Amino acid sequence: MTEIDLILDASFTPTYEDICCYMNKAVQEGWQEMNAFIQQSYKASPKLAYSKCSAKPGWNIKYKKQANLFVPYIQKKMALSHW
């Protein structure tokens, strides 16, 4: 599957490893540190979700603790962004 498909294809659910490999090396390190910090500090679980938002469609990761949504992160090749 091509890189563009990984993020935009709603019919293919990527693994966390797929998403991490999609990012460049500099972003991967920051992502892994942030992911560990959020999970350990807030006991929040990452959940993959597909967004159909017209501005930024594609797979992203949302952190939830019980029913509360923390921070949704949109995966990008060169950076992470949140809304």
N, CA and C atoms as a LAMMPS dump frame, in Angstrom:
ITEM: TIMESTEP
0
ITEM: NUMBER OF ATOMS
249
ITEM: BOX BOUNDS ff ff ff
-5.0000000000000000e+02 5.0000000000000000e+02
-5.0000000000000000e+02 5.0000000000000000e+02
-5.0000000000000000e+02 5.0000000000000000e+02
ITEM: ATOMS id mol type element x y z
1 1 1 N 0.859 -1.182 0
2 1 2 C 0 0 0
3 1 3 C 0.902 1.242 0
4 2 1 N 0.584 2.216 -0.792
5 2 2 C 1.405 3.422 -0.872
6 2 3 C 1.191 4.291 0.363
7 3 1 N 2.107 5.226 0.58
8 3 2 C 2.009 6.092 1.759
9 3 3 C 0.722 6.9 1.772
10 4 1 N 0.33 7.424 0.635
11 4 2 C -0.891 8.232 0.588
12 4 3 C -2.1 7.392 0.969
13 5 1 N -2.126 6.125 0.549
14 5 2 C -3.227 5.238 0.899
15 5 3 C -3.291 4.973 2.399
16 6 1 N -2.149 4.858 3.031
17 6 2 C -2.096 4.555 4.451
18 6 3 C -2.927 5.535 5.268
19 7 1 N -2.839 6.771 4.966
20 7 2 C -3.528 7.791 5.742
21 7 3 C -4.934 8.089 5.216
22 8 1 N -5.136 8.03 3.913
23 8 2 C -6.413 8.455 3.343
24 8 3 C -7.41 7.334 3.055
25 9 1 N -6.977 6.1 2.958
26 9 2 C -7.847 5.001 2.576
27 9 3 C -8.67 4.506 3.768
28 10 1 N -9.957 4.805 3.761
29 10 2 C -10.833 4.416 4.872
30 10 3 C -11.064 2.912 4.939
31 11 1 N -10.848 2.21 3.846
32 11 2 C -11.098 0.763 3.839
33 11 3 C -9.931 -0.032 4.426
34 12 1 N -8.786 0.594 4.628
35 12 2 C -7.607 -0.057 5.2
36 12 3 C -7.327 0.564 6.564
37 13 1 N -7.41 -0.237 7.615
38 13 2 C -7.101 0.27 8.947
39 13 3 C -5.631 0.013 9.245
40 14 1 N -4.828 1.071 9.338
41 14 2 C -3.398 0.88 9.606
42 14 3 C -3.172 0.461 11.056
43 15 1 N -2.056 -0.181 11.298
44 15 2 C -1.653 -0.501 12.67
45 15 3 C -0.879 0.704 13.211
46 16 1 N -0.613 0.689 14.507
47 16 2 C 0.212 1.758 15.08
48 16 3 C 1.61 1.722 14.466
49 17 1 N 2.11 0.525 14.189
50 17 2 C 3.418 0.392 13.554
51 17 3 C 3.404 0.993 12.143
52 18 1 N 2.326 0.756 11.383
53 18 2 C 2.194 1.353 10.049
54 18 3 C 2.27 2.875 10.137
55 19 1 N 1.557 3.429 11.098
56 19 2 C 1.524 4.886 11.249
57 19 3 C 2.895 5.414 11.643
58 20 1 N 3.546 4.738 12.56
59 20 2 C 4.875 5.17 12.99
60 20 3 C 5.864 5.111 11.829
61 21 1 N 5.803 4.055 11.028
62 21 2 C 6.705 3.923 9.882
63 21 3 C 6.426 4.965 8.801
64 22 1 N 5.203 5.464 8.753
65 22 2 C 4.816 6.485 7.779
66 22 3 C 5.546 7.802 8.04
67 23 1 N 5.798 8.092 9.317
68 23 2 C 6.451 9.348 9.698
69 23 3 C 7.946 9.287 9.411
70 24 1 N 8.544 10.465 9.223
71 24 2 C 9.999 10.467 9.066
72 24 3 C 10.647 10.232 10.43
73 25 1 N 11.935 9.938 10.449
74 25 2 C 12.631 9.525 11.672
75 25 3 C 12.562 10.562 12.797
76 26 1 N 12.687 11.836 12.463
77 26 2 C 12.652 12.882 13.488
78 26 3 C 11.287 12.932 14.169
79 27 1 N 10.227 12.767 13.403
80 27 2 C 8.876 12.801 13.958
81 27 3 C 8.586 11.519 14.744
82 28 1 N 9.098 10.389 14.279
83 28 2 C 8.882 9.111 14.973
84 28 3 C 9.336 9.173 16.429
85 29 1 N 10.527 9.718 16.658
86 29 2 C 11.072 9.783 18.02
87 29 3 C 10.18 10.648 18.919
88 30 1 N 9.802 11.813 18.427
89 30 2 C 8.919 12.69 19.197
90 30 3 C 7.569 12.054 19.437
91 31 1 N 7.052 11.371 18.439
92 31 2 C 5.762 10.692 18.545
93 31 3 C 5.805 9.614 19.625
94 32 1 N 6.848 8.805 19.612
95 32 2 C 6.947 7.719 20.583
96 32 3 C 7.056 8.265 22.009
97 33 1 N 7.805 9.339 22.192
98 33 2 C 7.922 9.956 23.511
99 33 3 C 6.589 10.545 23.97
100 34 1 N 5.915 11.261 23.075
101 34 2 C 4.633 11.868 23.423
102 34 3 C 3.586 10.804 23.719
103 35 1 N 3.551 9.761 22.901
104 35 2 C 2.599 8.677 23.076
105 35 3 C 2.789 8.016 24.448
106 36 1 N 4.023 7.705 24.802
107 36 2 C 4.317 7.085 26.1
108 36 3 C 3.936 8.021 27.245
109 37 1 N 4.248 9.31 27.102
110 37 2 C 3.932 10.287 28.15
111 37 3 C 2.422 10.372 28.39
112 38 1 N 1.639 10.49 27.327
113 38 2 C 0.182 10.608 27.469
114 38 3 C -0.391 9.345 28.105
115 39 1 N 0.057 8.188 27.646
116 39 2 C -0.477 6.938 28.195
117 39 3 C -0.111 6.761 29.672
118 40 1 N 1.13 7.071 30.032
119 40 2 C 1.574 6.886 31.411
120 40 3 C 1.033 7.965 32.354
121 41 1 N 1.061 9.204 31.915
122 41 2 C 0.672 10.314 32.789
123 41 3 C -0.831 10.414 32.982
124 42 1 N -1.587 10.175 31.916
125 42 2 C -3.028 10.376 31.968
126 42 3 C -3.82 9.077 31.93
127 43 1 N -3.111 7.949 31.808
128 43 2 C -3.768 6.643 31.699
129 43 3 C -4.823 6.652 30.594
130 44 1 N -4.481 7.313 29.518
131 44 2 C -5.377 7.441 28.362
132 44 3 C -4.946 6.453 27.285
133 45 1 N -5.911 5.852 26.638
134 45 2 C -5.633 4.861 25.592
135 45 3 C -5.743 5.481 24.213
136 46 1 N -4.779 5.19 23.333
137 46 2 C -4.881 5.69 21.959
138 46 3 C -5.881 4.851 21.167
139 47 1 N -6.686 5.504 20.357
140 47 2 C -7.667 4.843 19.502
141 47 3 C -7.512 5.377 18.087
142 48 1 N -7.452 4.466 17.131
143 48 2 C -7.42 4.885 15.728
144 48 3 C -8.824 5.25 15.298
145 49 1 N -8.949 6.352 14.572
146 49 2 C -10.256 6.785 14.08
147 49 3 C -10.072 7.401 12.698
148 50 1 N -11.031 7.153 11.825
149 50 2 C -10.98 7.74 10.493
150 50 3 C -11.845 8.991 10.492
151 51 1 N -11.266 10.085 10.061
152 51 2 C -11.989 11.352 9.984
153 51 3 C -12.394 11.627 8.54
154 52 1 N -13.641 12.012 8.351
155 52 2 C -14.122 12.378 7.018
156 52 3 C -14.156 13.89 6.839
157 53 1 N -13.52 14.587 7.751
158 53 2 C -13.461 16.047 7.685
159 53 3 C -12.923 16.482 6.323
160 54 1 N -13.595 17.407 5.678
161 54 2 C -13.172 17.828 4.339
162 54 3 C -11.821 18.549 4.356
163 55 1 N -11.463 19.171 5.47
164 55 2 C -10.183 19.883 5.551
165 55 3 C -9.007 18.919 5.691
166 56 1 N -9.153 17.874 6.505
167 56 2 C -8.057 16.927 6.747
168 56 3 C -8.61 15.513 6.91
169 57 1 N -9.064 14.898 5.828
170 57 2 C -9.566 13.531 5.953
171 57 3 C -8.415 12.556 6.179
172 58 1 N -8.725 11.431 6.798
173 58 2 C -7.728 10.393 6.977
174 58 3 C -7.703 9.829 8.385
175 59 1 N -6.8 8.898 8.592
176 59 2 C -6.654 8.247 9.89
177 59 3 C -5.928 9.153 10.87
178 60 1 N -6.398 9.169 12.095
179 60 2 C -5.706 9.89 13.153
180 60 3 C -5.844 9.119 14.447
181 61 1 N -5.143 9.556 15.452
182 61 2 C -5.148 8.882 16.742
183 61 3 C -5.75 9.815 17.777
184 62 1 N -6.716 9.285 18.509
185 62 2 C -7.363 10.048 19.567
186 62 3 C -7.088 9.339 20.884
187 63 1 N -6.831 10.124 21.91
188 63 2 C -6.585 9.559 23.23
189 63 3 C -7.842 9.704 24.065
190 64 1 N -8.27 8.586 24.639
191 64 2 C -9.463 8.61 25.471
192 64 3 C -9.164 8.014 26.835
193 65 1 N -9.783 8.617 27.821
194 65 2 C -9.746 8.069 29.168
195 65 3 C -11.199 7.882 29.55
196 66 1 N -11.62 6.641 29.618
197 66 2 C -13.016 6.285 29.81
198 66 3 C -13.812 6.914 28.665
199 67 1 N -14.765 7.772 28.928
200 67 2 C -15.584 8.34 27.859
201 67 3 C -15.099 9.717 27.411
202 68 1 N -14.055 10.245 28.037
203 68 2 C -13.579 11.595 27.734
204 68 3 C -12.523 11.585 26.637
205 69 1 N -12.691 12.457 25.668
206 69 2 C -11.722 12.61 24.592
207 69 3 C -10.648 13.592 25.042
208 70 1 N -9.39 13.183 24.905
209 70 2 C -8.299 14.086 25.236
210 70 3 C -7.881 14.856 23.996
211 71 1 N -6.886 14.383 23.312
212 71 2 C -6.299 15.116 22.201
213 71 3 C -6.301 14.26 20.944
214 72 1 N -6.983 14.702 19.894
215 72 2 C -6.857 13.977 18.631
216 72 3 C -5.608 14.45 17.886
217 73 1 N -4.806 13.523 17.403
218 73 2 C -3.623 13.863 16.627
219 73 3 C -3.775 13.36 15.218
220 74 1 N -3.466 14.216 14.284
221 74 2 C -3.511 13.893 12.869
222 74 3 C -2.086 13.587 12.433
223 75 1 N -1.907 12.442 11.811
224 75 2 C -0.573 12.031 11.387
225 75 3 C -0.178 12.746 10.102
226 76 1 N 1.006 13.253 10.084
227 76 2 C 1.586 13.862 8.896
228 76 3 C 2.968 13.276 8.707
229 77 1 N 3.448 13.334 7.496
230 77 2 C 4.762 12.776 7.193
231 77 3 C 5.872 13.515 7.947
232 78 1 N 5.786 14.823 7.996
233 78 2 C 6.879 15.621 8.558
234 78 3 C 6.567 16.177 9.948
235 79 1 N 5.345 16.017 10.435
236 79 2 C 4.995 16.598 11.723
237 79 3 C 3.704 15.992 12.249
238 80 1 N 3.398 16.286 13.499
239 80 2 C 2.114 15.931 14.079
240 80 3 C 1.334 17.219 14.236
241 81 1 N 0.044 17.146 14.078
242 81 2 C -0.769 18.32 14.34
243 81 3 C -1.962 17.89 15.175
244 82 1 N -2.561 18.819 15.87
245 82 2 C -3.735 18.508 16.665
246 82 3 C -4.783 19.587 16.455
247 83 1 N -6.015 19.246 16.847
248 83 2 C -7.104 20.224 16.757
249 83 3 C -7.901 20.177 17.986
